[in-house]
Amino acid sequence: MTTINFREEPPDRVIIRVHLHTIRIYGSPKGQPRPRAFVRRSTGRAGVYDPGTAEGWKGDIARGCETLEGRSMLYPISVTLTFFMPRPKMHYRANGTLKAKSPVYCHTNKPDADNLAKAVLDALTGIRAWHDDALVSELVVRKYWEIPHTHAPGCIIRISKMSETQP
């Protein structure tokens, strides 16, 4: 077995992250849907449309992040997204406690983490929190089940400014 040593950061640079914002959004997280293609049978013309199923969630994000509206950040950004997904009723006993066989923390069902992240980044770009989401050079996405009485469904958005310096 070959081991490859991989440094996440360049050896001649130190990445500095300065925390700017932490925002908690409550609601049921939705992933950004992929555009759908179709062909009209009557004309044979093709088209593409966006199903728009995440618009309500993106609106919740925009309202929750109104303090960032119009900031138009123009520097490298680090974003950490921690999603708490709603549990289905089958996870609970009749008395409201979690069943022993229910997953406690890690959410491995749909929606995918990348689609969840895309919806948040698109919403923040839509309110001009930054000039373009291409400025996000570091993205961490976590996806957990909600924890009753501790973490309600929603998302914690943590934004930091990044800069680099020589050691």
Residue pairs with C-beta under 8 A, 6 or more apart in sequence:
9 15
10 164
12 166
12 167
13 164
13 165
13 166
13 167
14 164
14 165
14 166
14 167
15 162
15 163
15 164
16 162
16 163
16 164
16 165
17 78
17 138
17 160
17 161
17 162
18 160
18 161
18 162
18 163
19 158
19 159
19 160
20 159
20 160
20 161
21 67
21 68
21 157
21 158
21 159
22 156
22 157
22 158
22 159
23 64
23 65
23 67
23 68
23 156
23 157
23 159
24 64
24 154
24 155
24 156
24 157
25 60
25 61
25 64
25 65
25 154
25 155
25 156
25 157
26 60
26 64
26 152
26 153
26 154
27 56
27 57
27 60
27 153
27 154
28 57
28 85
28 86
28 153
28 154
29 57
29 83
29 84
29 85
29 111
29 116
29 119
29 153
29 154
29 155
30 53
30 54
30 56
30 57
30 58
30 111
30 116
30 119
31 54
31 110
31 111
31 112
31 115
31 116
31 118
31 119
32 54
32 115
32 116
32 118
32 119
32 122
33 50
33 51
33 52
33 53
33 54
33 115
34 115
35 48
35 49
35 50
36 48
36 49
36 50
36 51
37 46
37 47
37 48
38 46
38 47
38 48
38 49
39 45
39 46
39 47
40 46
40 47
54 119
57 119
57 123
58 119
58 122
58 123
58 126
59 123
61 119
61 120
61 123
61 124
61 155
61 157
62 69
62 123
62 126
62 127
65 123
65 124
65 127
65 129
65 157
66 127
68 124
68 127
68 129
68 159
69 127
69 128
69 129
70 127
70 128
71 128
71 129
71 130
72 128
72 129
72 130
72 131
73 129
73 130
73 131
73 135
73 161
74 130
74 131
74 135
75 135
75 161
75 162
75 163
76 135
76 137
76 138
76 161
76 162
76 163
77 130
77 135
77 136
77 137
77 138
77 159
77 160
77 161
77 162
78 136
78 137
78 138
78 139
78 140
78 159
78 160
78 161
78 162
79 120
79 121
79 136
79 138
79 139
79 140
79 157
79 158
79 159
79 160
80 139
80 140
80 141
80 142
80 156
80 157
80 158
80 160
81 116
81 117
81 120
81 139
81 140
81 141
81 142
81 155
81 156
81 157
81 158
82 142
82 144
82 155
82 156
82 158
83 107
83 113
83 116
83 141
83 142
83 143
83 144
83 154
83 155
84 144
84 145
84 146
84 147
84 151
84 152
84 153
84 154
84 155
84 156
85 107
85 109
85 143
85 144
85 145
85 146
85 153
86 146
86 153
87 102
87 145
87 146
87 148
90 99
90 102
91 98
91 99
91 102
91 103
91 145
92 98
92 99
92 102
93 99
96 148
98 104
98 148
103 145
104 145
105 144
105 145
105 147
106 143
106 144
106 145
107 143
107 144
107 145
108 143
113 141
113 142
113 143
114 141
116 141
116 143
116 155
117 139
117 141
120 155
120 157
121 133
121 136
121 139
122 133
124 130
124 133
124 157
125 132
125 133
129 159
130 136
137 162
138 162
144 151
146 152
146 153
